[in-house]
Amino acid sequence: MTASSPSVAVPASTLASALPSWQGRAVRSGIFEDVGDWWTRASVEGIAPIIAVPTTAGTGSEVGRASVITNSQTHTKKVIFHPKFLPAVTICDPELTVGMPKIITAGTGMDAFAHCLEAYSSPFYHPMSAGIALEGLRLVKEYLPRAYKDGTDIEARAHMMSAAAMGAVAFQKGLGAIHSLSHPVGAIYNTHHGMTNAVVMPPVLRFNRPAIEGKIGLAAAYLGISGGFDGFYDYVLKLREELGVPDKLSALGVGTDRIDEMAAMAIVDPTAGGNPVELTLDAAKRLFHDCI
């Protein structure tokens, strides 16, 4: 089992050490998943202080309190939360990101964009997070293309590092169907998380339009994009093209043969509850067909 973002990346061994010995199977069974107060089941004495040094600019792990644990045998991902997962010390040095290849710059950058977009679109009330998300979107809009074009552009790298942290702070307000779809795809097909988010983003925007059209219109105005929701949607398509993001999940090796399985996983993903439009099983299936 391995651990990855979107919040703080915590080795599975660290989490397991926080459990009583008879709970050694707990990580695999997901009893510490980010549901209700399940995090209180862990023994805090076993959770060591964390020092986070990000080397990408996307997940915002360095400011988060959760971990995504991937079970490589069942091909499922579980979001594991605990306040102790928040790093005690974070060192953000954009010089550590200049070596990222273009494809990782694009994927991690679009992950930050997805975090900000979904946090902003979430129906839950948290105006501070919404404001942070909105400015995070602006930073990505201004600086991700620059960082992608020239990996040594340290100003662009620095602003993207800020945008990544801002996205993770903002999604305390909630995430949504972009991540709900992306998580099972990544677990089953081992696709890059941020790139997967980027691929499924337009279909999810269309799906959520009835609930977020006005809100996205305000965001577009702040970002200097004319045309309201349609203008923002067209901007997302152009940004994806500029960054070499595939149009369909099939380009990442995803087939239609496991849609039912992925849809069932998507609707129970903890991020599904933050989507502005209810993500039903039928809706998830339609979205996957649209994405693939």
HUJONOR-V57490 format. One record per pair of residues at least 6 apart in sequence whose C-alpha atoms are under 6 Angstrom apart, sorted by the first residue. I is the first residue (numbers start at 1). J is the second residue. D is the distance in Angstrom with one decimal. If there is no record, write none. Layout:
<<I	J	D> <I	J	D>>
This chain:
<<1	70	5.7> <1	71	5.1> <1	72	5.8> <2	69	5.8> <2	70	5.5> <3	9	5.7> <3	10	5.8> <3	11	5.4> <3	68	5.6> <3	69	4.5> <4	68	5.2> <5	59	5.9> <5	61	5.8> <5	67	5.8> <5	68	5.6> <6	59	4.9> <6	61	5.9> <7	60	5.9> <7	61	3.9> <7	64	4.3> <7	66	5.0> <7	67	5.6> <8	61	3.8> <8	62	5.8> <8	64	5.0> <8	65	5.9> <8	66	5.4> <8	67	5.3> <9	67	5.3> <10	67	5.9> <17	46	5.5> <18	43	5.1> <18	46	3.9> <18	47	5.5> <19	42	5.6> <19	43	5.5> <32	38	5.3> <32	39	5.5> <32	80	5.7> <33	78	5.9> <33	79	5.4> <33	80	4.6> <34	79	5.5> <34	80	5.2> <34	81	5.2> <39	81	6.0> <39	82	5.5> <50	87	4.6> <50	88	5.6> <51	87	5.5> <51	88	6.0> <51	89	4.8> <51	90	5.8> <52	62	5.3> <52	90	4.8> <53	91	5.0> <55	96	5.3> <55	97	5.2> <56	97	5.5> <57	108	5.9> <57	160	5.8> <57	161	4.8> <57	164	5.3> <58	108	4.2> <58	109	5.0> <58	111	5.2> <58	112	4.4> <58	164	4.6> <59	164	6.0> <60	164	4.8> <60	165	4.4> <60	168	4.9> <64	86	5.5> <65	81	5.9> <65	82	5.8> <65	83	5.5> <65	85	4.7> <65	86	4.5> <66	80	5.4> <66	81	4.1> <67	79	5.6> <67	80	5.1> <68	78	5.5> <68	79	4.5> <69	77	5.6> <69	78	5.2> <70	76	5.9> <70	77	4.5> <75	187	4.9> <75	188	5.1> <76	187	5.3> <94	157	5.5> <94	158	4.9> <98	151	5.3> <98	152	5.4> <102	148	5.7> <106	243	5.8> <107	194	4.5> <107	195	4.4> <108	194	5.2> <110	194	5.7> <110	198	5.9> <111	194	4.2> <112	164	4.9> <112	167	5.6> <113	137	5.9> <115	167	5.0> <116	133	4.4> <116	137	6.0> <116	167	4.7> <118	175	5.0> <118	176	5.8> <119	170	5.8> <119	171	4.7> <119	173	5.6> <119	174	5.2> <119	175	5.4> <120	130	4.8> <120	133	5.7> <122	174	5.6> <122	274	5.5> <122	275	6.0> <122	276	5.7> <123	276	5.5> <126	173	5.9> <129	170	4.3> <132	170	5.9> <133	167	5.9> <133	170	5.4> <136	163	4.8> <136	166	5.9> <138	223	5.9> <143	156	4.9> <147	153	6.0> <147	156	5.3> <147	157	5.9> <174	274	5.0> <175	271	5.2> <175	274	5.2> <176	271	5.1> <176	272	5.1> <176	274	4.9> <176	275	4.0> <177	272	5.6> <177	275	5.7> <178	197	5.8> <178	201	5.9> <180	266	4.8> <180	269	5.7> <180	271	5.6> <180	272	5.5> <181	266	5.4> <182	196	5.7> <182	197	5.8> <184	262	5.5> <200	291	5.8> <208	277	5.7> <213	229	5.6> <216	229	5.6> <217	228	4.1> <217	229	5.0> <220	228	5.8> <220	232	5.7> <248	291	5.5> <248	292	5.2> <249	291	5.9> <249	292	4.7> <250	292	5.2> <263	284	5.1> <263	285	5.4>>
